[in-house]
Amino acid sequence: MEYGEFIGELLKRSDIVRIVSRYTHLTKKGGTYWGCCPFHHEKTASFTVSADKGLYHCFGCKAGGNAINFIS
C-alpha cells in the first residue's frame, strides 16, 4: 500500500465526530455538529464538524481540516 492510499484509508475509517468530541462538546444541528472551538477561547459555538465530509472548520479562528490535521 502506498502512502496516499494509506492516508485515504485512514481518513475513511476515522470517525471525526468521535475524535473531536474528546476535546470539545458537540451538538448535532441538522447534518452538522457544532461546538466551541478547542483551539481558542470562545463563548458561542463557531466550530463545525461534518461527519459526511470528514472535515472540521472554525468560523472564528479559521482552523480547519480533517481528522489527521485535528490531531497533529
Secondary structure, 3 states (H helix, E strand, C coil): CCHHHHHHHHHHHCCHHHHHHCCCCCEEECCEEEECCCCCCCCCCCEEEECCCCEEEECCCCCEECHHHHHC
